[in-house]
């Protein structure tokens, strides 16, 4: 039996909840995140699944603009589709698979972490590539010091990441 997987777009995970969907938006929308310096934050992600709610291959994530003061990586994760409004899942998880809402599905998250000690502003853009569509998003990230008010710093940056394929998070640790 052949399994058919439907592109479901990206799921953007809010920092305030484990994996709740944000409303759908166009490619020119900038999303805001705040994170403590050196801590990881999920800035986006996606999943694909069939009508039986079985995971398909996750989307490929590429950076259009790499962060200047940190790194981004991808991590395989359990993603839970939710927030069904007017018969459609909102966020970039498209389709009418209402029975898949609130069921964990294997997907991929895009994770950002600032360089150690950096505080200030950082931005990145990323694209989720599915077999039949692409979705591009922009993130503006405010990086705060650990336990203090934000004071921008200008630190020498470790090797900067470049636009293109995003490495797996484990690859950054080694």
TITOR-736928 format. One record per residue (C-alpha): residue number from 0; residue in one letter; x, y, z. Coordinates in nm, 4 decimals, decimal comma, always signed. Example, Ala and Ser with C-alpha at 12.3 -4.5 7.8 and 13.67 -1.06 7.14 Angstrom:
! residues 2
> 0:A:+1,2300:-0,4500:+0,7800 $
> 1:S:+1,3670:-0,1060:+0,7140 $
***
This chain:
! residues 174
> 0:X:+0,0000:+0,0000:+0,0000 $
> 1:X:+0,1364:+0,3419:-0,0969 $
> 2:X:+0,1299:+0,6123:+0,1682 $
> 3:X:+0,0535:+0,9636:+0,0460 $
> 4:X:+0,1923:+1,2519:+0,2473 $
> 5:X:+0,0486:+1,5976:+0,2129 $
> 6:X:+0,2492:+1,9125:+0,2656 $
> 7:X:+0,1158:+2,0865:+0,5682 $
> 8:X:+0,3400:+2,3946:+0,5751 $
> 9:X:+0,5328:+2,5045:+0,8784 $
> 10:X:+0,4390:+2,5010:+1,2399 $
> 11:X:+0,5778:+2,7953:+1,4273 $
> 12:X:+0,6346:+2,7146:+1,7886 $
> 13:X:+0,5735:+2,9930:+2,0342 $
> 14:X:+0,8259:+3,0357:+2,3141 $
> 15:X:+0,5414:+3,0623:+2,5646 $
> 16:X:+0,4014:+2,7178:+2,4868 $
> 17:X:+0,5544:+2,3860:+2,3973 $
> 18:X:+0,4325:+2,3855:+2,0386 $
> 19:X:+0,1280:+2,6021:+1,9801 $
> 20:X:+0,0581:+2,7378:+1,6344 $
> 21:X:+0,0705:+3,1058:+1,5578 $
> 22:X:-0,1801:+3,2578:+1,3145 $
> 23:X:-0,1130:+3,2237:+0,9433 $
> 24:X:+0,0829:+3,5048:+0,7826 $
> 25:X:+0,2532:+3,6027:+0,4610 $
> 26:X:+0,6182:+3,5900:+0,3681 $
> 27:X:+0,6785:+3,9570:+0,4532 $
> 28:X:+0,5714:+3,9328:+0,8176 $
> 29:X:+0,8428:+3,9677:+1,0808 $
> 30:X:+0,7994:+3,7698:+1,4016 $
> 31:X:+0,9432:+3,8829:+1,7325 $
> 32:X:+1,1148:+3,6600:+1,9889 $
> 33:X:+1,2948:+3,7433:+2,3126 $
> 34:X:+1,5541:+3,5088:+2,4584 $
> 35:X:+1,8228:+3,5147:+2,7267 $
> 36:X:+2,1788:+3,5199:+2,5892 $
> 37:X:+2,3177:+3,1713:+2,5287 $
> 38:X:+1,9755:+3,0035:+2,5659 $
> 39:X:+1,7993:+2,8226:+2,2828 $
> 40:X:+1,4621:+2,9304:+2,1445 $
> 41:X:+1,2471:+2,7617:+1,8803 $
> 42:X:+1,1834:+3,0110:+1,6012 $
> 43:X:+0,9971:+2,7856:+1,3578 $
> 44:X:+0,9552:+2,4414:+1,2173 $
> 45:X:+0,7306:+2,2134:+1,0224 $
> 46:X:+0,5863:+1,8692:+0,9692 $
> 47:X:+0,4182:+1,6604:+0,7015 $
> 48:X:+0,1627:+1,3905:+0,7651 $
> 49:X:-0,0891:+1,1800:+0,5797 $
> 50:X:-0,4618:+1,1356:+0,6424 $
> 51:X:-0,3814:+0,8639:+0,8990 $
> 52:X:-0,1740:+1,1237:+1,0918 $
> 53:X:+0,1464:+0,9338:+1,0151 $
> 54:X:+0,4531:+1,1520:+0,9720 $
> 55:X:+0,6113:+1,1910:+0,6326 $
> 56:X:+0,9554:+1,3304:+0,5602 $
> 57:X:+0,9877:+1,6706:+0,7313 $
> 58:X:+1,0414:+1,9851:+0,5270 $
> 59:X:+1,3931:+2,1003:+0,4484 $
> 60:X:+1,4842:+2,4291:+0,6175 $
> 61:X:+1,7274:+2,6750:+0,4615 $
> 62:X:+1,8457:+3,0146:+0,5823 $
> 63:X:+1,7961:+3,3114:+0,3502 $
> 64:X:+1,9733:+3,5416:+0,5947 $
> 65:X:+2,1808:+3,3786:+0,8658 $
> 66:X:+2,1869:+3,5320:+1,2145 $
> 67:X:+2,4836:+3,7642:+1,2701 $
> 68:X:+2,5153:+3,7147:+1,6454 $
> 69:X:+2,4245:+3,3496:+1,6880 $
> 70:X:+2,3544:+3,0226:+1,5117 $
> 71:X:+2,0488:+2,8359:+1,3895 $
> 72:X:+2,0102:+2,4600:+1,3728 $
> 73:X:+1,7377:+2,2027:+1,3084 $
> 74:X:+1,6189:+1,9441:+1,5562 $
> 75:X:+1,3846:+1,6508:+1,4931 $
> 76:X:+1,0953:+1,6934:+1,7356 $
> 77:X:+0,7438:+1,5873:+1,8184 $
> 78:X:+0,5102:+1,8575:+1,6872 $
> 79:X:+0,1461:+1,8768:+1,7889 $
> 80:X:-0,0926:+2,0383:+1,5387 $
> 81:X:-0,3540:+2,2487:+1,7142 $
> 82:X:-0,5529:+2,5718:+1,6955 $
> 83:X:-0,8223:+2,4790:+1,4462 $
> 84:X:-1,0208:+2,7859:+1,3315 $
> 85:X:-1,3036:+2,8003:+1,0764 $
> 86:X:-1,2382:+2,4469:+0,9546 $
> 87:X:-0,8680:+2,5060:+0,8879 $
> 88:X:-0,5586:+2,4575:+1,0977 $
> 89:X:-0,4007:+2,8014:+1,1347 $
> 90:X:-0,0313:+2,8679:+1,1262 $
> 91:X:+0,1220:+2,7137:+0,8266 $
> 92:X:-0,0164:+2,3723:+0,8922 $
> 93:X:-0,2737:+2,3561:+0,6153 $
> 94:X:-0,5473:+2,1075:+0,5416 $
> 95:X:-0,8632:+1,9672:+0,6878 $
> 96:X:-0,7242:+1,6749:+0,8899 $
> 97:X:-0,9172:+1,7670:+1,2048 $
> 98:X:-0,8598:+1,4215:+1,3501 $
> 99:X:-0,4825:+1,4941:+1,3561 $
> 100:X:-0,5192:+1,7962:+1,5866 $
> 101:X:-0,3510:+1,7429:+1,9261 $
> 102:X:-0,1708:+1,4273:+1,8083 $
> 103:X:+0,2082:+1,4291:+1,8258 $
> 104:X:+0,3667:+1,4060:+1,4814 $
> 105:X:+0,7370:+1,3795:+1,4026 $
> 106:X:+0,8608:+1,7037:+1,2490 $
> 107:X:+1,1497:+1,9470:+1,2630 $
> 108:X:+1,2137:+2,2651:+1,4662 $
> 109:X:+1,4428:+2,5546:+1,3778 $
> 110:X:+1,6365:+2,6556:+1,6909 $
> 111:X:+1,8295:+2,9810:+1,7490 $
> 112:X:+2,1039:+3,0397:+2,0078 $
> 113:X:+2,3050:+3,3614:+2,0458 $
> 114:X:+2,6810:+3,3622:+2,0759 $
> 115:X:+2,7869:+3,3459:+2,4451 $
> 116:X:+2,7616:+3,6854:+2,6134 $
> 117:X:+2,5926:+3,8615:+2,3203 $
> 118:X:+2,3043:+4,0962:+2,4019 $
> 119:X:+2,1130:+4,3086:+2,1560 $
> 120:X:+1,9202:+4,2448:+1,8353 $
> 121:X:+1,9573:+3,9669:+1,5781 $
> 122:X:+1,7546:+3,8677:+1,2722 $
> 123:X:+1,7261:+3,5716:+1,0401 $
> 124:X:+1,5082:+3,4549:+0,7545 $
> 125:X:+1,4319:+3,0937:+0,6727 $
> 126:X:+1,2388:+2,8941:+0,4166 $
> 127:X:+1,0585:+2,5653:+0,4685 $
> 128:X:+1,0769:+2,3588:+0,1501 $
> 129:X:+0,7983:+2,1093:+0,0834 $
> 130:X:+0,7520:+1,9008:-0,2317 $
> 131:X:+0,4887:+2,1383:-0,3733 $
> 132:X:+0,5383:+2,4669:-0,1913 $
> 133:X:+0,7772:+2,6879:+0,0006 $
> 134:X:+0,7115:+2,9246:+0,2905 $
> 135:X:+0,9546:+3,1987:+0,3923 $
> 136:X:+0,9590:+3,3691:+0,7329 $
> 137:X:+1,1570:+3,6425:+0,9082 $
> 138:X:+1,2450:+3,6490:+1,2785 $
> 139:X:+1,3609:+3,9481:+1,4830 $
> 140:X:+1,5232:+3,8258:+1,8046 $
> 141:X:+1,5943:+4,0389:+2,1109 $
> 142:X:+1,8732:+3,8808:+2,3161 $
> 143:X:+1,8769:+3,9791:+2,6845 $
> 144:X:+2,1560:+3,9241:+2,9351 $
> 145:X:+2,1014:+3,6499:+3,1903 $
> 146:X:+1,9223:+3,8094:+3,4883 $
> 147:X:+1,9712:+4,1766:+3,3965 $
> 148:X:+1,8355:+4,4541:+3,1757 $
> 149:X:+1,9302:+4,4606:+2,8089 $
> 150:X:+2,2525:+4,6457:+2,7324 $
> 151:X:+2,3751:+4,5928:+2,3736 $
> 152:X:+2,7252:+4,4499:+2,3513 $
> 153:X:+2,9680:+4,4309:+2,0639 $
> 154:X:+3,1625:+4,1095:+2,1063 $
> 155:X:+3,3945:+3,9510:+1,8552 $
> 156:X:+3,1788:+3,6868:+1,6898 $
> 157:X:+3,2790:+3,3239:+1,6525 $
> 158:X:+3,2651:+3,1891:+1,2979 $
> 159:X:+2,9475:+3,3217:+1,1405 $
> 160:X:+2,6872:+3,1005:+0,9824 $
> 161:X:+2,6021:+3,1500:+0,6149 $
> 162:X:+2,2792:+3,1378:+0,4176 $
> 163:X:+2,1844:+2,7945:+0,2877 $
> 164:X:+2,1188:+2,4548:+0,4467 $
> 165:X:+2,0781:+2,4535:+0,8243 $
> 166:X:+2,2903:+2,2016:+1,0206 $
> 167:X:+2,1424:+1,9627:+1,2747 $
> 168:X:+2,1688:+2,0894:+1,6315 $
> 169:X:+2,3895:+1,7965:+1,7373 $
> 170:X:+2,6430:+1,8980:+1,4713 $
> 171:X:+2,6857:+2,2379:+1,6388 $
> 172:X:+2,7754:+2,0825:+1,9738 $
> 173:X:+3,0701:+1,8830:+1,8403 $
***
